C-alpha cells in the first residue's frame, strides 16, 4: 500500500470514530471513556489541535474541540454531559494522572 492510500484509509477510520462518538454514542460519557481506556473525546480533540499546531496551523484548545465536537465545549456539556458519581470522579483523577500529560 502506498503512503497516500494509507493516509486516506487512516483518515477515513478517524472520521468513522469521530462520527461514532459524536453522533451515534453521545450517551457515552467522557469520564467513562477516560476511566476505561485512558483517553476520551477531549484527548482526540487535543491530538487534532496538536497535529495542526505541528504543521504551523494556529489552533487553540477550544478551536480543536470545536473542530472535533462540531460545537463548543460548553454546548457539548449542556447537551450531553451528565453528573459523575464521586467514585467515577476519583477514578478519573487516577486515569488522568496516568494518561494525560501537558493537557
PyMOL commands that set and color helices and strands:
alter all, ss='L'
color gray80, all
select helices_A, chain A and resi 3-24+30-37+41-54+61-69+73-80+86-99
alter helices_A, ss='H'
color red, helices_A
deselect
rebuild
show_as cartoon
